[in-house]
Amino acid sequence: MDTNNLNYLLYEKMSDEQDIFRDWLKSLPREEMLYHTYEYSVREDIVMAMENIELTDAQAKALLDSPTPLADIYRNFQKLETDHMDIIRDCIENRANDICEENEQKRGSVLVVEPGKNPYTKDISFSLESLQQQVGGYIQAVYPFKEPVALICNEEGKLEGLPLNRALKDDEGNIYDIVAGTFLIVGLGAEDFAPLSPELSAHFADFFKTPELFIKVNGKLAVIPAEDANSEPPLYLHSAAYASEHGEINLYLSSNHANIACKEAIEKAIRSHYNGSHLDTQEALREILQKFGPERVQFILANTAIHKDWDARISPENKSWARTIPMPQEADSGRLAAYVIDQVHPGLTNLLINQARATFSTPEKSSVLQKLKQEPAIRSSAPTKKHEPER
């Protein structure tokens, strides 16, 4: 038998041996099969190598004499395989270094726009992980501007209930979408995102410089510049329809925002100054009046008392007082319900109304805040740990 035939017979024998090994492997449970996948792969490579290798007669006969030449060669391979893990470690380090180098090359300045804040520039990496970190989730890129920029935001920002940030408007100034959560303005390169040029950064910093507030009016979302609501707006007692007809919608929206903020401030003040057994009503009222005027504070307290007319925890005297406070004549019930203090115990609200009535009934109403500042605070000696009472 010539050398070629001997090598062919050896190849056939090893190929048959691999088929038997494969059938045995397929009979194993999946978990156990995983432990033999490396062995199977190496044995495949050995059989493949036999197609191109030419052994001498003596070598071919020596291997043919073994009942399992493939298994014998694999065992010998295991003994010789000494640098396998070194090669793997080199591959890991090399790949990590390549990524680091790529990321360093993809860094640059972007414009960051957060809800309720002025925009600012930041140097970031343009890697996917970095962009996701900036917006707090999966990214979505949109291109609402004629300039070569992209707006990158959280793809699920609205579904996750992130704060509404800025409105996107068409050429006629109509709102067609609102971005929720923090977003980025980035430049566009030939194939990917790129640093924002100083000129474009300045342009969009000015474009988004004013934070925006979003309030529902008659079931529709309206936007007002936050700077209009930062100063104390006058209490507006007309309806949205009246405001729209008389060109006073900004006054209506500003007042609505301030009313809700006042209601929330009252709830916060009550929680802050209640120690589990005593509510420091003077300190609580002082804190509220430092942010909101007496007219708005008593409006919110009176509105709450009126809406809780059924609640015996609000005293009859406070309910009677509430009916003397001017209320909107044309407001929808939903609007007034939004101003009701409902996140603290009604009994504590009643105590604060008592303090407000006593304070607002003083002859010099214009000096209410000054009067509170001059009076010494009456503090309880009870433990300072605060508890929210059961409702």
Secondary structure, 3 states (H helix, E strand, C coil): CCHHHHHHHHHHHHHHHHHHHHHHHHCCCHHHHHHHHHHHHHHHHHHHHHCCCCCCHHHHHHHHCCCCHHHHHHHHHHHHCCCHHHHHHHHHHHHHHHHHHHHHHCEEEEEEECCCCCCEEEEEECCHHHHHHHHCCCEEEECCCCCCEEEEEECCCCCCCCCEEEEEECCCCCEEEEEECCEEEEEECCCCEECCCHHHHHHHHHHCCCCEEEEEECCEEEEEEHHHHHCCCCCCCCCHHHHHHCCCHHHHHHHHHHHHHHHHHHHHHHHHCECCCCECHHHHHHHHHCCCCHHHHHHHHHHHHHHCCCCCCCCHHHHHHHCCCCCCCCCCHHHHHCCCCCCCCHHHHHHHHHHHHHHHCCCCHHHHHHHHHHCCCCCCCCCCCCCCCCC
